[in-house]
Amino acid sequence: MALLDHAEKLTLSPESSNQEDIEALRAVGWSDRAITDAVQVCAYFNYINRIAQGLGVDDEEWLDALGRSIK
């Protein structure tokens, strides 16, 4: 759950992320590799979403508001 909380923080308020967050993830057992991978995946999806929003791309009709398939 700690890693998901960190991903949410990176999405909603990235400027508040700091070294203490990384230390807390390490303290509950996450490796530096896992933390790096999670941060990169989170950042990539945020980046792609901002591009789509900036270009006015509409959501796919087969997705709900949370991105889940509704078919």
PDB file of N, H, CA, C and O in Angstrom:
ATOM      1  N   MET A   1       0.829  -1.192   0.000  1.00  0.00           N
ATOM      2  CA  MET A   1       0.000   0.000   0.000  1.00  0.00           C
ATOM      3  C   MET A   1       0.874   1.257   0.000  1.00  0.00           C
ATOM      4  O   MET A   1       0.501   2.272  -0.588  1.00  0.00           O
ATOM      5  N   ALA A   2       2.020   1.192   0.649  1.00  0.00           N
ATOM      6  H   ALA A   2       2.323   0.367   1.126  1.00  0.00           H
ATOM      7  CA  ALA A   2       2.899   2.367   0.737  1.00  0.00           C
ATOM      8  C   ALA A   2       3.353   2.826  -0.644  1.00  0.00           C
ATOM      9  O   ALA A   2       3.438   4.026  -0.907  1.00  0.00           O
ATOM     10  N   LEU A   3       3.643   1.878  -1.516  1.00  0.00           N
ATOM     11  H   LEU A   3       3.575   0.904  -1.302  1.00  0.00           H
ATOM     12  CA  LEU A   3       4.099   2.243  -2.858  1.00  0.00           C
ATOM     13  C   LEU A   3       2.970   2.869  -3.668  1.00  0.00           C
ATOM     14  O   LEU A   3       3.199   3.802  -4.438  1.00  0.00           O
ATOM     15  N   LEU A   4       1.761   2.362  -3.498  1.00  0.00           N
ATOM     16  H   LEU A   4       1.575   1.604  -2.872  1.00  0.00           H
ATOM     17  CA  LEU A   4       0.609   2.959  -4.178  1.00  0.00           C
ATOM     18  C   LEU A   4       0.325   4.354  -3.633  1.00  0.00           C
ATOM     19  O   LEU A   4      -0.017   5.258  -4.394  1.00  0.00           O
ATOM     20  N   ASP A   5       0.461   4.532  -2.339  1.00  0.00           N
ATOM     21  H   ASP A   5       0.739   3.797  -1.720  1.00  0.00           H
ATOM     22  CA  ASP A   5       0.287   5.868  -1.750  1.00  0.00           C
ATOM     23  C   ASP A   5       1.309   6.839  -2.324  1.00  0.00           C
ATOM     24  O   ASP A   5       0.996   7.999  -2.591  1.00  0.00           O
ATOM     25  N   HIS A   6       2.525   6.360  -2.511  1.00  0.00           N
ATOM     26  H   HIS A   6       2.780   5.417  -2.294  1.00  0.00           H
ATOM     27  CA  HIS A   6       3.565   7.224  -3.080  1.00  0.00           C
ATOM     28  C   HIS A   6       3.232   7.592  -4.528  1.00  0.00           C
ATOM     29  O   HIS A   6       3.426   8.736  -4.939  1.00  0.00           O
ATOM     30  N   ALA A   7       2.737   6.633  -5.290  1.00  0.00           N
ATOM     31  H   ALA A   7       2.579   5.704  -4.956  1.00  0.00           H
ATOM     32  CA  ALA A   7       2.342   6.916  -6.679  1.00  0.00           C
ATOM     33  C   ALA A   7       1.218   7.949  -6.718  1.00  0.00           C
ATOM     34  O   ALA A   7       1.212   8.833  -7.574  1.00  0.00           O
ATOM     35  N   GLU A   8       0.280   7.838  -5.803  1.00  0.00           N
ATOM     36  H   GLU A   8       0.284   7.120  -5.108  1.00  0.00           H
ATOM     37  CA  GLU A   8      -0.798   8.826  -5.735  1.00  0.00           C
ATOM     38  C   GLU A   8      -0.237  10.210  -5.406  1.00  0.00           C
ATOM     39  O   GLU A   8      -0.654  11.205  -5.999  1.00  0.00           O
ATOM     40  N   LYS A   9       0.694  10.275  -4.475  1.00  0.00           N
ATOM     41  H   LYS A   9       1.033   9.467  -3.993  1.00  0.00           H
ATOM     42  CA  LYS A   9       1.315  11.547  -4.109  1.00  0.00           C
ATOM     43  C   LYS A   9       2.052  12.151  -5.310  1.00  0.00           C
ATOM     44  O   LYS A   9       1.978  13.356  -5.549  1.00  0.00           O
ATOM     45  N   LEU A  10       2.763  11.304  -6.060  1.00  0.00           N
ATOM     46  H   LEU A  10       2.823  10.325  -5.865  1.00  0.00           H
ATOM     47  CA  LEU A  10       3.473  11.792  -7.243  1.00  0.00           C
ATOM     48  C   LEU A  10       2.507  12.345  -8.282  1.00  0.00           C
ATOM     49  O   LEU A  10       2.834  13.287  -9.004  1.00  0.00           O
ATOM     50  N   THR A  11       1.323  11.759  -8.354  1.00  0.00           N
ATOM     51  H   THR A  11       1.058  10.994  -7.768  1.00  0.00           H
ATOM     52  CA  THR A  11       0.324  12.202  -9.324  1.00  0.00           C
ATOM     53  C   THR A  11      -0.360  13.492  -8.892  1.00  0.00           C
ATOM     54  O   THR A  11      -0.531  14.408  -9.696  1.00  0.00           O
ATOM     55  N   LEU A  12      -0.749  13.564  -7.634  1.00  0.00           N
ATOM     56  H   LEU A  12      -0.611  12.820  -6.980  1.00  0.00           H
ATOM     57  CA  LEU A  12      -1.551  14.696  -7.162  1.00  0.00           C
ATOM     58  C   LEU A  12      -0.739  15.884  -6.665  1.00  0.00           C
ATOM     59  O   LEU A  12      -1.171  17.028  -6.803  1.00  0.00           O
ATOM     60  N   SER A  13       0.434  15.627  -6.087  1.00  0.00           N
ATOM     61  H   SER A  13       0.785  14.697  -5.975  1.00  0.00           H
ATOM     62  CA  SER A  13       1.248  16.732  -5.562  1.00  0.00           C
ATOM     63  C   SER A  13       2.734  16.371  -5.641  1.00  0.00           C
ATOM     64  O   SER A  13       3.388  16.199  -4.613  1.00  0.00           O
ATOM     65  N   PRO A  14       3.259  16.260  -6.853  1.00  0.00           N
ATOM     66  CA  PRO A  14       4.648  15.800  -7.014  1.00  0.00           C
ATOM     67  C   PRO A  14       5.675  16.680  -6.309  1.00  0.00           C
ATOM     68  O   PRO A  14       6.737  16.203  -5.910  1.00  0.00           O
ATOM     69  N   GLU A  15       5.360  17.952  -6.158  1.00  0.00           N
ATOM     70  H   GLU A  15       4.497  18.340  -6.482  1.00  0.00           H
ATOM     71  CA  GLU A  15       6.312  18.862  -5.506  1.00  0.00           C
ATOM     72  C   GLU A  15       6.515  18.545  -4.029  1.00  0.00           C
ATOM     73  O   GLU A  15       7.486  18.997  -3.422  1.00  0.00           O
ATOM     74  N   SER A  16       5.604  17.773  -3.452  1.00  0.00           N
ATOM     75  H   SER A  16       4.815  17.407  -3.944  1.00  0.00           H
ATOM     76  CA  SER A  16       5.724  17.445  -2.027  1.00  0.00           C
ATOM     77  C   SER A  16       6.505  16.150  -1.788  1.00  0.00           C
ATOM     78  O   SER A  16       6.767  15.792  -0.639  1.00  0.00           O
ATOM     79  N   SER A  17       6.872  15.457  -2.842  1.00  0.00           N
ATOM     80  H   SER A  17       6.658  15.747  -3.775  1.00  0.00           H
ATOM     81  CA  SER A  17       7.647  14.230  -2.697  1.00  0.00           C
ATOM     82  C   SER A  17       9.079  14.564  -2.298  1.00  0.00           C
ATOM     83  O   SER A  17       9.661  15.531  -2.790  1.00  0.00           O
ATOM     84  N   ASN A  18       9.642  13.756  -1.404  1.00  0.00           N
ATOM     85  H   ASN A  18       9.170  12.971  -1.004  1.00  0.00           H
ATOM     86  CA  ASN A  18      11.001  14.041  -0.943  1.00  0.00           C
ATOM     87  C   ASN A  18      11.731  12.760  -0.532  1.00  0.00           C
ATOM     88  O   ASN A  18      11.179  11.663  -0.626  1.00  0.00           O
ATOM     89  N   GLN A  19      12.941  12.907  -0.089  1.00  0.00           N
ATOM     90  H   GLN A  19      13.389  13.798  -0.012  1.00  0.00           H
ATOM     91  CA  GLN A  19      13.768  11.761   0.292  1.00  0.00           C
ATOM     92  C   GLN A  19      13.163  10.965   1.441  1.00  0.00           C
ATOM     93  O   GLN A  19      13.358   9.752   1.522  1.00  0.00           O
ATOM     94  N   GLU A  20      12.440  11.622   2.319  1.00  0.00           N
ATOM     95  H   GLU A  20      12.281  12.607   2.253  1.00  0.00           H
ATOM     96  CA  GLU A  20      11.784  10.916   3.423  1.00  0.00           C
ATOM     97  C   GLU A  20      10.779   9.891   2.900  1.00  0.00           C
ATOM     98  O   GLU A  20      10.614   8.823   3.490  1.00  0.00           O
ATOM     99  N   ASP A  21      10.111  10.213   1.798  1.00  0.00           N
ATOM    100  H   ASP A  21      10.245  11.080   1.318  1.00  0.00           H
ATOM    101  CA  ASP A  21       9.171   9.268   1.190  1.00  0.00           C
ATOM    102  C   ASP A  21       9.903   8.005   0.736  1.00  0.00           C
ATOM    103  O   ASP A  21       9.415   6.891   0.929  1.00  0.00           O
ATOM    104  N   ILE A  22      11.064   8.189   0.139  1.00  0.00           N
ATOM    105  H   ILE A  22      11.460   9.094  -0.017  1.00  0.00           H
ATOM    106  CA  ILE A  22      11.851   7.056  -0.342  1.00  0.00           C
ATOM    107  C   ILE A  22      12.344   6.222   0.833  1.00  0.00           C
ATOM    108  O   ILE A  22      12.296   4.993   0.782  1.00  0.00           O
ATOM    109  N   GLU A  23      12.808   6.866   1.876  1.00  0.00           N
ATOM    110  H   GLU A  23      12.847   7.865   1.918  1.00  0.00           H
ATOM    111  CA  GLU A  23      13.260   6.150   3.069  1.00  0.00           C
ATOM    112  C   GLU A  23      12.114   5.348   3.687  1.00  0.00           C
ATOM    113  O   GLU A  23      12.320   4.225   4.148  1.00  0.00           O
ATOM    114  N   ALA A  24      10.918   5.915   3.699  1.00  0.00           N
ATOM    115  H   ALA A  24      10.750   6.827   3.325  1.00  0.00           H
ATOM    116  CA  ALA A  24       9.758   5.208   4.254  1.00  0.00           C
ATOM    117  C   ALA A  24       9.436   3.962   3.423  1.00  0.00           C
ATOM    118  O   ALA A  24       9.060   2.929   3.977  1.00  0.00           O
ATOM    119  N   LEU A  25       9.581   4.056   2.102  1.00  0.00           N
ATOM    120  H   LEU A  25       9.886   4.896   1.653  1.00  0.00           H
ATOM    121  CA  LEU A  25       9.347   2.894   1.248  1.00  0.00           C
ATOM    122  C   LEU A  25      10.394   1.810   1.501  1.00  0.00           C
ATOM    123  O   LEU A  25      10.077   0.622   1.558  1.00  0.00           O
ATOM    124  N   ARG A  26      11.629   2.238   1.648  1.00  0.00           N
ATOM    125  H   ARG A  26      11.886   3.203   1.601  1.00  0.00           H
ATOM    126  CA  ARG A  26      12.696   1.273   1.963  1.00  0.00           C
ATOM    127  C   ARG A  26      12.428   0.594   3.303  1.00  0.00           C
ATOM    128  O   ARG A  26      12.667  -0.604   3.459  1.00  0.00           O
ATOM    129  N   ALA A  27      11.933   1.363   4.263  1.00  0.00           N
ATOM    130  H   ALA A  27      11.739   2.335   4.137  1.00  0.00           H
ATOM    131  CA  ALA A  27      11.702   0.845   5.612  1.00  0.00           C
ATOM    132  C   ALA A  27      10.639  -0.247   5.645  1.00  0.00           C
ATOM    133  O   ALA A  27      10.659  -1.102   6.531  1.00  0.00           O
ATOM    134  N   VAL A  28       9.713  -0.229   4.692  1.00  0.00           N
ATOM    135  H   VAL A  28       9.696   0.465   3.973  1.00  0.00           H
ATOM    136  CA  VAL A  28       8.692  -1.277   4.656  1.00  0.00           C
ATOM    137  C   VAL A  28       9.042  -2.379   3.655  1.00  0.00           C
ATOM    138  O   VAL A  28       8.215  -3.236   3.347  1.00  0.00           O
ATOM    139  N   GLY A  29      10.291  -2.344   3.147  1.00  0.00           N
ATOM    140  H   GLY A  29      10.963  -1.647   3.397  1.00  0.00           H
ATOM    141  CA  GLY A  29      10.779  -3.468   2.361  1.00  0.00           C
ATOM    142  C   GLY A  29      10.904  -3.295   0.867  1.00  0.00           C
ATOM    143  O   GLY A  29      11.302  -4.236   0.178  1.00  0.00           O
ATOM    144  N   TRP A  30      10.579  -2.124   0.336  1.00  0.00           N
ATOM    145  H   TRP A  30      10.256  -1.360   0.895  1.00  0.00           H
ATOM    146  CA  TRP A  30      10.703  -1.916  -1.110  1.00  0.00           C
ATOM    147  C   TRP A  30      12.157  -1.676  -1.478  1.00  0.00           C
ATOM    148  O   TRP A  30      12.856  -0.903  -0.823  1.00  0.00           O
ATOM    149  N   SER A  31      12.602  -2.343  -2.529  1.00  0.00           N
ATOM    150  H   SER A  31      12.034  -2.971  -3.061  1.00  0.00           H
ATOM    151  CA  SER A  31      13.974  -2.172  -3.005  1.00  0.00           C
ATOM    152  C   SER A  31      14.081  -0.891  -3.835  1.00  0.00           C
ATOM    153  O   SER A  31      13.079  -0.360  -4.314  1.00  0.00           O
ATOM    154  N   ASP A  32      15.300  -0.414  -3.993  1.00  0.00           N
ATOM    155  H   ASP A  32      16.114  -0.846  -3.604  1.00  0.00           H
ATOM    156  CA  ASP A  32      15.510   0.768  -4.824  1.00  0.00           C
ATOM    157  C   ASP A  32      15.042   0.513  -6.257  1.00  0.00           C
ATOM    158  O   ASP A  32      14.506   1.410  -6.906  1.00  0.00           O
ATOM    159  N   ARG A  33      15.245  -0.704  -6.744  1.00  0.00           N
ATOM    160  H   ARG A  33      15.681  -1.433  -6.216  1.00  0.00           H
ATOM    161  CA  ARG A  33      14.807  -1.055  -8.099  1.00  0.00           C
ATOM    162  C   ARG A  33      13.292  -0.965  -8.221  1.00  0.00           C
ATOM    163  O   ARG A  33      12.780  -0.405  -9.190  1.00  0.00           O
ATOM    164  N   ALA A  34      12.573  -1.510  -7.248  1.00  0.00           N
ATOM    165  H   ALA A  34      12.988  -1.965  -6.461  1.00  0.00           H
ATOM    166  CA  ALA A  34      11.108  -1.470  -7.276  1.00  0.00           C
ATOM    167  C   ALA A  34      10.595  -0.039  -7.179  1.00  0.00           C
ATOM    168  O   ALA A  34       9.650   0.334  -7.873  1.00  0.00           O
ATOM    169  N   ILE A  35      11.211   0.752  -6.325  1.00  0.00           N
ATOM    170  H   ILE A  35      11.979   0.448  -5.761  1.00  0.00           H
ATOM    171  CA  ILE A  35      10.819   2.162  -6.184  1.00  0.00           C
ATOM    172  C   ILE A  35      11.054   2.901  -7.493  1.00  0.00           C
ATOM    173  O   ILE A  35      10.189   3.646  -7.954  1.00  0.00           O
ATOM    174  N   THR A  36      12.217   2.697  -8.088  1.00  0.00           N
ATOM    175  H   THR A  36      12.920   2.092  -7.713  1.00  0.00           H
ATOM    176  CA  THR A  36      12.541   3.353  -9.363  1.00  0.00           C
ATOM    177  C   THR A  36      11.555   2.942 -10.447  1.00  0.00           C
ATOM    178  O   THR A  36      11.052   3.789 -11.184  1.00  0.00           O
ATOM    179  N   ASP A  37      11.279   1.658 -10.546  1.00  0.00           N
ATOM    180  H   ASP A  37      11.687   0.970  -9.946  1.00  0.00           H
ATOM    181  CA  ASP A  37      10.325   1.185 -11.555  1.00  0.00           C
ATOM    182  C   ASP A  37       8.948   1.809 -11.354  1.00  0.00           C
ATOM    183  O   ASP A  37       8.320   2.259 -12.312  1.00  0.00           O
ATOM    184  N   ALA A  38       8.486   1.835 -10.121  1.00  0.00           N
ATOM    185  H   ALA A  38       8.996   1.469  -9.343  1.00  0.00           H
ATOM    186  CA  ALA A  38       7.161   2.391  -9.830  1.00  0.00           C
ATOM    187  C   ALA A  38       7.100   3.879 -10.158  1.00  0.00           C
ATOM    188  O   ALA A  38       6.118   4.346 -10.736  1.00  0.00           O
ATOM    189  N   VAL A  39       8.130   4.616  -9.798  1.00  0.00           N
ATOM    190  H   VAL A  39       8.928   4.237  -9.328  1.00  0.00           H
ATOM    191  CA  VAL A  39       8.159   6.051 -10.079  1.00  0.00           C
ATOM    192  C   VAL A  39       8.173   6.299 -11.588  1.00  0.00           C
ATOM    193  O   VAL A  39       7.493   7.204 -12.073  1.00  0.00           O
ATOM    194  N   GLN A  40       8.933   5.510 -12.321  1.00  0.00           N
ATOM    195  H   GLN A  40       9.484   4.775 -11.926  1.00  0.00           H
ATOM    196  CA  GLN A  40       8.994   5.693 -13.770  1.00  0.00           C
ATOM    197  C   GLN A  40       7.661   5.362 -14.438  1.00  0.00           C
ATOM    198  O   GLN A  40       7.232   6.083 -15.338  1.00  0.00           O
ATOM    199  N   VAL A  41       7.004   4.292 -14.016  1.00  0.00           N
ATOM    200  H   VAL A  41       7.353   3.706 -13.284  1.00  0.00           H
ATOM    201  CA  VAL A  41       5.699   3.948 -14.585  1.00  0.00           C
ATOM    202  C   VAL A  41       4.679   5.033 -14.262  1.00  0.00           C
ATOM    203  O   VAL A  41       3.915   5.447 -15.134  1.00  0.00           O
ATOM    204  N   CYS A  42       4.661   5.490 -13.026  1.00  0.00           N
ATOM    205  H   CYS A  42       5.282   5.153 -12.318  1.00  0.00           H
ATOM    206  CA  CYS A  42       3.746   6.551 -12.618  1.00  0.00           C
ATOM    207  C   CYS A  42       3.990   7.823 -13.432  1.00  0.00           C
ATOM    208  O   CYS A  42       3.050   8.431 -13.943  1.00  0.00           O
ATOM    209  N   ALA A  43       5.245   8.212 -13.547  1.00  0.00           N
ATOM    210  H   ALA A  43       6.009   7.718 -13.132  1.00  0.00           H
ATOM    211  CA  ALA A  43       5.589   9.422 -14.298  1.00  0.00           C
ATOM    212  C   ALA A  43       5.207   9.290 -15.767  1.00  0.00           C
ATOM    213  O   ALA A  43       4.705  10.244 -16.361  1.00  0.00           O
ATOM    214  N   TYR A  44       5.437   8.129 -16.356  1.00  0.00           N
ATOM    215  H   TYR A  44       5.845   7.354 -15.874  1.00  0.00           H
ATOM    216  CA  TYR A  44       5.096   7.913 -17.763  1.00  0.00           C
ATOM    217  C   TYR A  44       3.595   8.082 -17.994  1.00  0.00           C
ATOM    218  O   TYR A  44       3.179   8.786 -18.915  1.00  0.00           O
ATOM    219  N   PHE A  45       2.782   7.430 -17.150  1.00  0.00           N
ATOM    220  H   PHE A  45       3.120   6.858 -16.402  1.00  0.00           H
ATOM    221  CA  PHE A  45       1.339   7.541 -17.337  1.00  0.00           C
ATOM    222  C   PHE A  45       0.845   8.966 -17.104  1.00  0.00           C
ATOM    223  O   PHE A  45      -0.050   9.429 -17.810  1.00  0.00           O
ATOM    224  N   ASN A  46       1.405   9.655 -16.141  1.00  0.00           N
ATOM    225  H   ASN A  46       2.133   9.279 -15.567  1.00  0.00           H
ATOM    226  CA  ASN A  46       1.033  11.059 -15.937  1.00  0.00           C
ATOM    227  C   ASN A  46       1.414  11.900 -17.152  1.00  0.00           C
ATOM    228  O   ASN A  46       0.651  12.768 -17.573  1.00  0.00           O
ATOM    229  N   TYR A  47       2.580  11.645 -17.708  1.00  0.00           N
ATOM    230  H   TYR A  47       3.200  10.939 -17.366  1.00  0.00           H
ATOM    231  CA  TYR A  47       3.051  12.353 -18.901  1.00  0.00           C
ATOM    232  C   TYR A  47       2.104  12.126 -20.085  1.00  0.00           C
ATOM    233  O   TYR A  47       1.664  13.077 -20.732  1.00  0.00           O
ATOM    234  N   ILE A  48       1.800  10.862 -20.354  1.00  0.00           N
ATOM    235  H   ILE A  48       2.157  10.090 -19.829  1.00  0.00           H
ATOM    236  CA  ILE A  48       0.928  10.533 -21.483  1.00  0.00           C
ATOM    237  C   ILE A  48      -0.467  11.118 -21.285  1.00  0.00           C
ATOM    238  O   ILE A  48      -1.071  11.615 -22.235  1.00  0.00           O
ATOM    239  N   ASN A  49      -0.975  11.061 -20.069  1.00  0.00           N
ATOM    240  H   ASN A  49      -0.484  10.657 -19.298  1.00  0.00           H
ATOM    241  CA  ASN A  49      -2.291  11.648 -19.808  1.00  0.00           C
ATOM    242  C   ASN A  49      -2.292  13.149 -20.045  1.00  0.00           C
ATOM    243  O   ASN A  49      -3.264  13.685 -20.576  1.00  0.00           O
ATOM    244  N   ARG A  50      -1.218  13.841 -19.663  1.00  0.00           N
ATOM    245  H   ARG A  50      -0.428  13.405 -19.232  1.00  0.00           H
ATOM    246  CA  ARG A  50      -1.155  15.289 -19.882  1.00  0.00           C
ATOM    247  C   ARG A  50      -1.090  15.621 -21.373  1.00  0.00           C
ATOM    248  O   ARG A  50      -1.671  16.612 -21.816  1.00  0.00           O
ATOM    249  N   ILE A  51      -0.389  14.801 -22.139  1.00  0.00           N
ATOM    250  H   ILE A  51       0.084  13.997 -21.779  1.00  0.00           H
ATOM    251  CA  ILE A  51      -0.348  15.002 -23.587  1.00  0.00           C
ATOM    252  C   ILE A  51      -1.752  14.844 -24.165  1.00  0.00           C
ATOM    253  O   ILE A  51      -2.208  15.688 -24.937  1.00  0.00           O
ATOM    254  N   ALA A  52      -2.432  13.765 -23.792  1.00  0.00           N
ATOM    255  H   ALA A  52      -2.061  13.080 -23.165  1.00  0.00           H
ATOM    256  CA  ALA A  52      -3.784  13.525 -24.299  1.00  0.00           C
ATOM    257  C   ALA A  52      -4.726  14.664 -23.910  1.00  0.00           C
ATOM    258  O   ALA A  52      -5.512  15.134 -24.733  1.00  0.00           O
ATOM    259  N   GLN A  53      -4.645  15.101 -22.665  1.00  0.00           N
ATOM    260  H   GLN A  53      -4.007  14.719 -21.996  1.00  0.00           H
ATOM    261  CA  GLN A  53      -5.497  16.200 -22.217  1.00  0.00           C
ATOM    262  C   GLN A  53      -5.163  17.490 -22.952  1.00  0.00           C
ATOM    263  O   GLN A  53      -6.056  18.244 -23.339  1.00  0.00           O
ATOM    264  N   GLY A  54      -3.876  17.738 -23.139  1.00  0.00           N
ATOM    265  H   GLY A  54      -3.151  17.126 -22.824  1.00  0.00           H
ATOM    266  CA  GLY A  54      -3.434  18.954 -23.816  1.00  0.00           C
ATOM    267  C   GLY A  54      -3.842  19.009 -25.276  1.00  0.00           C
ATOM    268  O   GLY A  54      -3.991  20.092 -25.843  1.00  0.00           O
ATOM    269  N   LEU A  55      -4.021  17.855 -25.883  1.00  0.00           N
ATOM    270  H   LEU A  55      -3.899  16.976 -25.423  1.00  0.00           H
ATOM    271  CA  LEU A  55      -4.432  17.792 -27.283  1.00  0.00           C
ATOM    272  C   LEU A  55      -5.932  17.581 -27.444  1.00  0.00           C
ATOM    273  O   LEU A  55      -6.436  17.481 -28.562  1.00  0.00           O
ATOM    274  N   GLY A  56      -6.638  17.515 -26.327  1.00  0.00           N
ATOM    275  H   GLY A  56      -6.228  17.596 -25.418  1.00  0.00           H
ATOM    276  CA  GLY A  56      -8.090  17.363 -26.381  1.00  0.00           C
ATOM    277  C   GLY A  56      -8.557  15.982 -26.803  1.00  0.00           C
ATOM    278  O   GLY A  56      -9.647  15.835 -27.357  1.00  0.00           O
ATOM    279  N   VAL A  57      -7.742  14.972 -26.546  1.00  0.00           N
ATOM    280  H   VAL A  57      -6.857  15.092 -26.096  1.00  0.00           H
ATOM    281  CA  VAL A  57      -8.121  13.605 -26.895  1.00  0.00           C
ATOM    282  C   VAL A  57      -9.243  13.146 -25.968  1.00  0.00           C
ATOM    283  O   VAL A  57      -9.137  13.250 -24.746  1.00  0.00           O
ATOM    284  N   ASP A  58     -10.314  12.640 -26.564  1.00  0.00           N
ATOM    285  H   ASP A  58     -10.400  12.556 -27.557  1.00  0.00           H
ATOM    286  CA  ASP A  58     -11.441  12.141 -25.771  1.00  0.00           C
ATOM    287  C   ASP A  58     -11.123  10.767 -25.198  1.00  0.00           C
ATOM    288  O   ASP A  58     -10.351  10.000 -25.774  1.00  0.00           O
ATOM    289  N   ASP A  59     -11.734  10.469 -24.050  1.00  0.00           N
ATOM    290  H   ASP A  59     -12.362  11.092 -23.582  1.00  0.00           H
ATOM    291  CA  ASP A  59     -11.599   9.141 -23.453  1.00  0.00           C
ATOM    292  C   ASP A  59     -12.208   8.101 -24.391  1.00  0.00           C
ATOM    293  O   ASP A  59     -13.118   8.404 -25.164  1.00  0.00           O
ATOM    294  N   GLU A  60     -11.706   6.898 -24.316  1.00  0.00           N
ATOM    295  H   GLU A  60     -10.968   6.652 -23.689  1.00  0.00           H
ATOM    296  CA  GLU A  60     -12.267   5.803 -25.092  1.00  0.00           C
ATOM    297  C   GLU A  60     -13.681   5.518 -24.588  1.00  0.00           C
ATOM    298  O   GLU A  60     -13.926   5.548 -23.382  1.00  0.00           O
ATOM    299  N   GLU A  61     -14.596   5.248 -25.487  1.00  0.00           N
ATOM    300  H   GLU A  61     -14.398   5.224 -26.467  1.00  0.00           H
ATOM    301  CA  GLU A  61     -15.991   5.004 -25.115  1.00  0.00           C
ATOM    302  C   GLU A  61     -16.164   3.763 -24.256  1.00  0.00           C
ATOM    303  O   GLU A  61     -17.132   3.671 -23.501  1.00  0.00           O
ATOM    304  N   TRP A  62     -15.251   2.811 -24.353  1.00  0.00           N
ATOM    305  H   TRP A  62     -14.465   2.886 -24.967  1.00  0.00           H
ATOM    306  CA  TRP A  62     -15.401   1.553 -23.631  1.00  0.00           C
ATOM    307  C   TRP A  62     -14.777   1.601 -22.237  1.00  0.00           C
ATOM    308  O   TRP A  62     -14.685   0.569 -21.572  1.00  0.00           O
ATOM    309  N   LEU A  63     -14.343   2.789 -21.781  1.00  0.00           N
ATOM    310  H   LEU A  63     -14.417   3.627 -22.322  1.00  0.00           H
ATOM    311  CA  LEU A  63     -13.765   2.934 -20.445  1.00  0.00           C
ATOM    312  C   LEU A  63     -14.679   3.763 -19.556  1.00  0.00           C
ATOM    313  O   LEU A  63     -15.325   4.703 -20.020  1.00  0.00           O
ATOM    314  N   ASP A  64     -14.731   3.409 -18.272  1.00  0.00           N
ATOM    315  H   ASP A  64     -14.207   2.645 -17.895  1.00  0.00           H
ATOM    316  CA  ASP A  64     -15.462   4.261 -17.335  1.00  0.00           C
ATOM    317  C   ASP A  64     -14.542   5.368 -16.836  1.00  0.00           C
ATOM    318  O   ASP A  64     -13.413   5.491 -17.311  1.00  0.00           O
ATOM    319  N   ALA A  65     -15.004   6.165 -15.895  1.00  0.00           N
ATOM    320  H   ALA A  65     -15.921   6.065 -15.509  1.00  0.00           H
ATOM    321  CA  ALA A  65     -14.237   7.314 -15.409  1.00  0.00           C
ATOM    322  C   ALA A  65     -12.924   6.913 -14.751  1.00  0.00           C
ATOM    323  O   ALA A  65     -12.017   7.739 -14.648  1.00  0.00           O
ATOM    324  N   LEU A  66     -12.799   5.668 -14.305  1.00  0.00           N
ATOM    325  H   LEU A  66     -13.536   4.997 -14.389  1.00  0.00           H
ATOM    326  CA  LEU A  66     -11.564   5.188 -13.679  1.00  0.00           C
ATOM    327  C   LEU A  66     -10.693   4.395 -14.634  1.00  0.00           C
ATOM    328  O   LEU A  66      -9.682   3.822 -14.227  1.00  0.00           O
ATOM    329  N   GLY A  67     -11.078   4.360 -15.899  1.00  0.00           N
ATOM    330  H   GLY A  67     -11.899   4.825 -16.229  1.00  0.00           H
ATOM    331  CA  GLY A  67     -10.280   3.660 -16.888  1.00  0.00           C
ATOM    332  C   GLY A  67     -10.526   2.163 -16.953  1.00  0.00           C
ATOM    333  O   GLY A  67      -9.728   1.426 -17.532  1.00  0.00           O
ATOM    334  N   ARG A  68     -11.619   1.709 -16.366  1.00  0.00           N
ATOM    335  H   ARG A  68     -12.267   2.307 -15.895  1.00  0.00           H
ATOM    336  CA  ARG A  68     -11.946   0.280 -16.388  1.00  0.00           C
ATOM    337  C   ARG A  68     -12.856  -0.026 -17.572  1.00  0.00           C
ATOM    338  O   ARG A  68     -13.691   0.793 -17.957  1.00  0.00           O
ATOM    339  N   SER A  69     -12.687  -1.201 -18.136  1.00  0.00           N
ATOM    340  H   SER A  69     -12.009  -1.866 -17.823  1.00  0.00           H
ATOM    341  CA  SER A  69     -13.514  -1.634 -19.253  1.00  0.00           C
ATOM    342  C   SER A  69     -14.967  -1.781 -18.806  1.00  0.00           C
ATOM    343  O   SER A  69     -15.244  -2.380 -17.767  1.00  0.00           O
ATOM    344  N   ILE A  70     -15.887  -1.235 -19.591  1.00  0.00           N
ATOM    345  H   ILE A  70     -15.661  -0.749 -20.435  1.00  0.00           H
ATOM    346  CA  ILE A  70     -17.315  -1.350 -19.254  1.00  0.00           C
ATOM    347  C   ILE A  70     -18.032  -2.302 -20.210  1.00  0.00           C
ATOM    348  O   ILE A  70     -19.257  -2.418 -20.178  1.00  0.00           O
ATOM    349  N   LYS A  71     -17.273  -2.971 -21.045  1.00  0.00           N
ATOM    350  H   LYS A  71     -16.277  -2.877 -21.070  1.00  0.00           H
ATOM    351  CA  LYS A  71     -17.885  -3.937 -21.969  1.00  0.00           C
ATOM    352  C   LYS A  71     -17.802  -5.322 -21.410  1.00  0.00           C
ATOM    353  O   LYS A  71     -18.263  -6.272 -22.042  1.00  0.00           O
TER     354      LYS A  71
END
